[in-house]
Amino acid sequence: MKNKISVILPTYNEHDNIIPLIMRIIQALPEEKEILVIDDNSPDGTAESVSNYCKENSIVRLIIRKNERGLCTAVQRGVNEASGDIIVWMDCDLSMPPEKIPELVDKVTNKGYDVAVGSRYVKGGKDRRTDSGKFILYFHTALSRIIVAFTSLVLYKSFKDWTSGFIAVKSEIIKKIPLNGDYGEFFIEMMYCILKKGYKVVEVPYELIPRERGESKTATNIFGFFVRGIKYIKCILRLRFSKK
């Protein structure tokens, strides 16, 4: 029996990236699939581009959220709406290679894993955002490494990329785990819950590259990164000392 794959794409102002990403996903995934674009009412025409594309390709579905914002709730909406046996989600700025999705899916469908996570921090993976030469991305990359190293030390040493955001997971598992958080910390809490419950997890190496078009949704200055970093640390410590 073949598995249906649901790919969730949370978007906000990704007009220049979303259609090329969708086309690459369709080309990469021969399996039965659906692509759910969860757009937070982008003012740049993202939804209009996807809507026009949907008219020519029925596997793409557009959901526009006018009264909600945020990565975590967008992914949760996608999970709730997904009809696939395997659920995938990723960033929509073309920094993550959709050509890696089949490898993630294969780990879950054929290799006995419950969850496959695209990882920058296992052998073969790399964070190449510093290739841009921008100081702010050097700072962001360094802070990311500190956060994930701290999380591994405090929660689970065997898991490496706690802020990945690139994942394939069995639908029956993720639909039972409520997603909580503001931004990337939801992924930390979700993975901690998955690991704590004893599900089989594998990290698949990939290279993260800097976005070429559009603006980052991550903090764009050092103060913003510190604020977000503090949120991550609070989340990590809460999980560590939770009695649940």
NULUM-783651 format. One line per field, with one value per residue (C-alpha): residue number from 1; residue in one letter; z, y, x. Coordinates in Angstrom, 1 decimal. Layout:
<rs>
i NUM, ...
aa A, ...
z Z, ...
y Y, ...
x X, ...
</rs>
This chain:
<rs>
i 1, 2, 3, 4, 5, 6, 7, 8, 9, 10, 11, 12, 13, 14, 15, 16, 17, 18, 19, 20, 21, 22, 23, 24, 25, 26, 27, 28, 29, 30, 31, 32, 33, 34, 35, 36, 37, 38, 39, 40, 41, 42, 43, 44, 45, 46, 47, 48, 49, 50, 51, 52, 53, 54, 55, 56, 57, 58, 59, 60, 61, 62, 63, 64, 65, 66, 67, 68, 69, 70, 71, 72, 73, 74, 75, 76, 77, 78, 79, 80, 81, 82, 83, 84, 85, 86, 87, 88, 89, 90, 91, 92, 93, 94, 95, 96, 97, 98, 99, 100, 101, 102, 103, 104, 105, 106, 107, 108, 109, 110, 111, 112, 113, 114, 115, 116, 117, 118, 119, 120, 121, 122, 123, 124, 125, 126, 127, 128, 129, 130, 131, 132, 133, 134, 135, 136, 137, 138, 139, 140, 141, 142, 143, 144, 145, 146, 147, 148, 149, 150, 151, 152, 153, 154, 155, 156, 157, 158, 159, 160, 161, 162, 163, 164, 165, 166, 167, 168, 169, 170, 171, 172, 173, 174, 175, 176, 177, 178, 179, 180, 181, 182, 183, 184, 185, 186, 187, 188, 189, 190, 191, 192, 193, 194, 195, 196, 197, 198, 199, 200, 201, 202, 203, 204, 205, 206, 207, 208, 209, 210, 211, 212, 213, 214, 215, 216, 217, 218, 219, 220, 221, 222, 223, 224, 225, 226, 227, 228, 229, 230, 231, 232, 233, 234, 235, 236, 237, 238, 239, 240, 241, 242, 243, 244
aa M, K, N, K, I, S, V, I, L, P, T, Y, N, E, H, D, N, I, I, P, L, I, M, R, I, I, Q, A, L, P, E, E, K, E, I, L, V, I, D, D, N, S, P, D, G, T, A, E, S, V, S, N, Y, C, K, E, N, S, I, V, R, L, I, I, R, K, N, E, R, G, L, C, T, A, V, Q, R, G, V, N, E, A, S, G, D, I, I, V, W, M, D, C, D, L, S, M, P, P, E, K, I, P, E, L, V, D, K, V, T, N, K, G, Y, D, V, A, V, G, S, R, Y, V, K, G, G, K, D, R, R, T, D, S, G, K, F, I, L, Y, F, H, T, A, L, S, R, I, I, V, A, F, T, S, L, V, L, Y, K, S, F, K, D, W, T, S, G, F, I, A, V, K, S, E, I, I, K, K, I, P, L, N, G, D, Y, G, E, F, F, I, E, M, M, Y, C, I, L, K, K, G, Y, K, V, V, E, V, P, Y, E, L, I, P, R, E, R, G, E, S, K, T, A, T, N, I, F, G, F, F, V, R, G, I, K, Y, I, K, C, I, L, R, L, R, F, S, K, K
z 0.0, -1.1, 1.3, 0.6, 1.4, 2.7, 2.4, 4.5, 3.3, 5.8, 4.0, 4.6, 1.8, -0.2, -3.7, -5.4, -3.8, -3.4, -7.0, -7.7, -4.4, -5.3, -8.7, -7.3, -4.7, -7.4, -9.5, -6.5, -5.1, -7.4, -4.7, -4.2, -2.6, -1.6, -1.0, 1.5, 1.4, 4.7, 4.0, 6.6, 4.2, 2.7, 1.2, -1.5, -3.6, -2.4, -2.1, -5.5, -7.1, -5.4, -6.2, -9.9, -9.8, -8.0, -11.1, -13.1, -10.4, -8.1, -5.7, -4.4, -1.8, -0.5, 3.0, 3.7, 7.4, 7.9, 11.7, 12.7, 12.4, 13.2, 12.1, 14.9, 14.4, 10.6, 10.8, 13.3, 10.8, 8.1, 10.3, 11.1, 7.4, 6.1, 4.7, 4.1, 5.9, 6.1, 6.9, 5.8, 6.4, 5.6, 5.2, 2.0, 1.2, -0.8, 1.9, 2.3, -0.6, -1.5, -3.3, 0.2, 0.9, -0.7, 1.5, 4.6, 3.5, 2.7, 6.2, 7.6, 5.0, 4.3, 7.0, 10.2, 11.6, 12.9, 12.3, 10.0, 10.5, 8.1, 10.0, 9.6, 12.5, 11.7, 9.4, 5.8, 6.9, 6.9, 7.7, 4.7, 5.6, 6.2, 2.5, 2.0, 3.9, 5.9, 9.5, 10.8, 9.3, 10.9, 14.2, 13.6, 12.6, 15.8, 18.0, 16.4, 17.1, 20.8, 21.2, 19.7, 21.6, 24.9, 24.1, 23.4, 26.6, 28.7, 27.0, 24.7, 23.8, 20.9, 19.0, 17.2, 15.2, 17.6, 15.4, 12.1, 10.9, 8.1, 8.9, 7.7, 10.4, 10.5, 10.5, 13.3, 15.6, 14.9, 15.0, 18.7, 19.6, 20.0, 18.7, 21.2, 20.8, 19.1, 16.5, 16.4, 20.0, 19.0, 17.2, 20.3, 22.4, 19.7, 19.3, 23.1, 23.3, 20.4, 21.9, 25.4, 24.1, 22.6, 18.9, 16.5, 15.1, 12.5, 11.4, 7.7, 6.7, 4.4, 3.6, 4.6, 2.2, 2.6, 1.0, -2.3, -2.6, -0.1, 3.6, 6.5, 9.1, 11.7, 13.7, 11.6, 14.3, 17.2, 19.8, 18.1, 18.1, 21.8, 22.5, 20.5, 22.1, 25.6, 24.5, 23.4, 26.7, 28.7, 26.7, 27.1, 30.9, 31.3, 29.5, 31.5, 34.8, 33.9, 35.9, 33.1
y 0.0, 3.4, 6.3, 9.7, 12.6, 15.9, 18.8, 21.9, 25.2, 28.1, 31.4, 35.1, 37.4, 34.6, 35.7, 35.2, 31.8, 29.8, 28.8, 27.6, 25.7, 24.0, 23.1, 21.5, 19.6, 18.2, 17.1, 15.6, 13.6, 10.9, 9.6, 10.5, 13.9, 17.1, 20.5, 22.7, 26.4, 28.1, 31.8, 34.6, 37.0, 38.1, 41.7, 40.9, 38.7, 35.3, 34.0, 35.3, 33.5, 30.2, 30.6, 31.0, 27.9, 25.9, 26.3, 24.3, 21.8, 20.2, 18.8, 22.3, 23.7, 27.3, 28.3, 32.0, 33.0, 36.5, 36.6, 34.5, 34.9, 32.9, 29.9, 27.5, 28.0, 27.9, 24.5, 23.3, 24.4, 22.4, 19.3, 19.6, 19.9, 17.3, 14.0, 12.2, 9.3, 11.1, 14.9, 17.0, 20.7, 23.1, 26.7, 28.4, 30.7, 28.1, 27.7, 24.1, 21.7, 20.1, 17.4, 16.0, 15.3, 11.8, 10.8, 12.0, 10.2, 7.0, 6.8, 6.8, 4.6, 2.0, 2.2, 1.8, 5.3, 7.3, 10.7, 11.9, 15.4, 17.3, 18.2, 20.7, 19.3, 15.7, 14.4, 15.6, 18.5, 22.2, 25.6, 27.8, 31.0, 32.6, 32.2, 35.5, 37.4, 39.3, 39.9, 39.4, 35.9, 35.1, 36.1, 34.2, 31.0, 31.3, 31.8, 28.8, 26.6, 27.7, 27.1, 23.6, 22.6, 23.9, 22.0, 18.8, 19.1, 19.8, 17.6, 14.8, 14.5, 12.1, 14.6, 17.5, 19.9, 21.2, 24.2, 22.4, 23.0, 20.4, 17.1, 14.1, 12.4, 9.9, 11.6, 9.4, 10.7, 14.4, 14.7, 13.6, 16.2, 19.8, 22.4, 25.2, 28.3, 31.5, 30.6, 28.0, 27.0, 24.9, 22.6, 22.1, 21.2, 19.0, 17.0, 16.7, 15.2, 12.8, 11.6, 11.3, 9.1, 6.8, 7.2, 6.2, 9.4, 9.8, 12.9, 13.2, 15.6, 18.6, 22.0, 25.1, 28.0, 31.8, 33.0, 34.8, 36.6, 38.2, 39.2, 36.8, 36.3, 35.7, 38.6, 41.0, 42.7, 41.6, 42.7, 40.7, 37.6, 37.9, 38.3, 35.1, 33.3, 34.0, 32.6, 29.4, 29.1, 29.6, 26.8, 24.5, 25.0, 24.6, 21.3, 20.1, 20.8, 19.8, 17.0, 15.7
x 0.0, 1.4, 1.6, 0.2, 2.5, 1.2, 3.7, 2.9, 4.3, 3.7, 4.1, 4.3, 5.6, 7.2, 5.9, 9.2, 9.9, 6.7, 6.0, 9.6, 9.5, 6.1, 7.4, 10.6, 8.5, 6.3, 9.3, 11.1, 8.1, 6.6, 4.4, 0.7, 0.8, -0.9, 0.7, -0.9, 0.1, -0.9, -0.6, -0.9, -2.7, 0.6, 0.5, 3.0, 0.8, 1.9, -1.6, -2.6, 0.3, -0.6, -4.3, -3.5, -1.2, -3.9, -6.2, -3.7, -2.6, -5.2, -2.7, -2.0, -4.4, -4.3, -5.5, -5.4, -5.5, -6.7, -7.0, -4.0, -0.3, 2.8, 4.8, 3.7, -0.1, 0.4, 2.1, -0.6, -3.3, -1.6, -1.3, -5.0, -6.0, -3.5, -4.9, -1.6, 0.0, 3.3, 3.4, 6.3, 7.0, 9.8, 10.7, 9.5, 12.5, 14.4, 17.0, 16.1, 16.4, 13.0, 15.0, 15.8, 12.1, 12.1, 15.0, 13.2, 10.0, 11.9, 13.3, 9.7, 8.1, 10.8, 13.5, 11.5, 11.6, 8.7, 10.3, 13.0, 14.5, 16.6, 19.8, 22.6, 24.5, 25.2, 27.9, 27.2, 25.0, 26.1, 24.8, 25.9, 24.2, 27.6, 28.3, 26.4, 29.1, 26.5, 27.6, 24.0, 24.0, 27.3, 25.8, 22.6, 24.5, 26.7, 23.6, 21.9, 24.8, 24.9, 21.1, 21.2, 24.3, 22.7, 19.5, 21.3, 23.2, 20.1, 17.5, 18.9, 22.5, 21.9, 19.7, 21.5, 19.3, 16.7, 15.7, 15.6, 12.0, 12.5, 10.8, 8.8, 6.7, 3.9, 0.5, -0.8, 2.0, 2.1, -1.7, -1.6, 1.1, -0.2, 2.3, 3.0, 5.2, 5.9, 8.5, 11.3, 10.8, 7.7, 10.1, 12.2, 9.2, 7.7, 11.0, 11.4, 7.9, 8.6, 11.9, 10.5, 7.7, 10.3, 9.5, 12.3, 14.0, 16.7, 18.5, 19.2, 22.0, 21.3, 22.9, 21.0, 21.7, 21.0, 17.8, 18.3, 15.0, 12.6, 13.1, 13.8, 11.1, 13.8, 15.0, 16.9, 19.1, 21.2, 18.7, 15.9, 18.1, 18.8, 15.1, 14.4, 17.3, 15.9, 12.6, 14.4, 16.3, 13.1, 11.5, 14.4, 14.6, 10.8, 11.0, 14.0, 12.4, 8.8, 7.4, 5.2
</rs>
